[in-house]
Every structure is written in C-alpha cells, then in structure tokens.
Amino acid sequence: MLTGELKNKVDKIWETLWTAGISNPLTVIEQLNCLLFIKGLDDEHN
C-alpha cells in the first residue's frame, strides 16, 4: 500500500510526465521503472 508521502511523490512525477506530453499510462510506468532502477544503481554505487 502506498503511504501518503510516497503517493504524493508518484503523483508529482506522473503530473510532470503528463505535462511533458507523455500521456500513455504504460509509457509513464515504463519511465518510472527506469527512474527507480537508475536510483537503485546510484544508491548502490554510493
């Protein structure tokens, strides 16, 4: 289950992608997955 803070962060990213013209939900989910993967790599590197 999403907490309020996490849900707000996801909603903000979703809105940013929507504003940028990425309106296909599957594309948005794909982009979110890529961002989370890259963040995980960065966290592991640090």
Residue, then its C-alpha position, 0 to 999 in steps of 0.5 A: m500500500l502506498t503511504g501518503e508521502l510516497k503517493n504524493k511523490v508518484d503523483k508529482i512525477w506522473e503530473t510532470l510526465w503528463t505535462a511533458g506530453i507523455s500521456n500513455p499510462l504504460t509509457v509513464i510506468e515504463q519511465l518510472n521503472c527506469l527512474l527507480f532502477i537508475k536510483g537503485l544503481d546510484d544508491e548502490h554505487n554510493 
